[in-house]
Amino acid sequence: MQKLTNKEEEVMHILWRLKKAFVKDVLAEITEDKPHYNTLSTIIRNLEEKGYVSYEAYGNSHQYYPIIAIEDYRKTFMKTAIQNYFDNSYKNLVSYFAEEEKISAEELREILSIIEQKK
């Protein structure tokens, strides 16, 4: 799976949410740093070339839809982030969130409960 740029990832999140969309539909969903229509069209075609989206043709218009599930992308994204930023350690990842006070002791107990139930 090829890495996505920030803008490509933003477009993919819109397509995952909408399920199917024309370029104008995606453009309408972008609130900040709205690209020009042709720029967005190029971004979506790049996503197609990378194997993330496909389309149905309606005359000269294309309705795009994701062919990579968000869950599959999440797995790859998280695996890469953990390898690159946390020395391939899930413990380091959780420790980071605890140190940054982004996760509570109660949430950690819930995670432990989930892990113990899977054993």
N, C-alpha and C positions, 0 to 999 in steps of 0.2 A: 504494500500500500504506500503510495507516494505521499510525502509530506505536503500539507496544505499551507498556503500563505494565510495570514490573518483574515484578509478579505474573502478568500475562498472558503475558509471555515465559517465566516459569518453568513455567506450565501448558503452553504450547506445546512446550517441550522435553520435558516428560513425554509429551505426546501424540505427538510425533515418535518418541520411544523406544518407546512401547507400540503405536503404529499405530492402535489402536482402544481406547476405554475408556469406561466409565460414570463418572459423577462420583465414586462411591465408590472406584473404582480409582485415579483421579487423586489423590484425598484421601489414600489409603494411601501414595502416593509422596512426598508433601510431608513433609519432616522438620523444617523450622524454620518458625516463625510459621504453624502450621497454621490455615487459616481455618475458619470454621464451614461446614458442608455447604451451607447456603443461599447463603452468600457465594461459595463456589467455584462453585456452580451459576450464579450471576449472572455471574461472571467468564467462564465458558465460553460463556454466552449472548451476552455482549459480543463474544467472539472470533468467534462465529457471525455477529453483525451486522456485524463488521468484515471478514468474508469469509475468515477464517482456518480455520474449521472448519465441518463439516456433521455430520449425524447420521443414524442409522437408528433408527426408533422401534420399540420392543418394548412394546406396551401403553402404560403411563404412563412407561416408562423410555426414555431416549435413550442410545444408544452413539455417542460422538463420535469423529471422526477428522479429521486435518488435511487441508485441501485446498490449502494452500500448502506447497510443499516447503521443507525447511530450507535447501537450497542457494539458493533464490530469496530467502528472507528474509535469509540471510547476505550476499548480494550487495547488497541494499538497505541493510542495516545498515552494512556496511563502507563503502559509497559515502557514506552520510550522515556517518559518523564521520570519514572522511578529509576531507570538505568542511568539517565543523564544527570539527575539532580539529587538522588538519594542513595547512591552507591549500590543500586539494585537491591535495596533493603526496604521492605514494607514497614519494618519497625522504625527506620529512620523517617519514613513518610509520616507515620502516626505521631512520632515524637515531635516532628516539626510543627504539626498542627496543635499539639498540646502546648508546646513552648510559646507558640504565637497566640495562644488562648482562643483558637478557632474551634476547639472541641472540648466539651465538658467531661468531667469525671462520669457523669450519668451516661453520656453518649458512649464513652469508652466501656462502661459496664454493659450497655446494650450490645456493643460490638462483641465483647467477650461472650455474652450469652448466645449470640448468633453462631460464633465459632464453636462453642461447646455443644450446641444442638446438632451441628453437622458431624460431630465425631461419632 
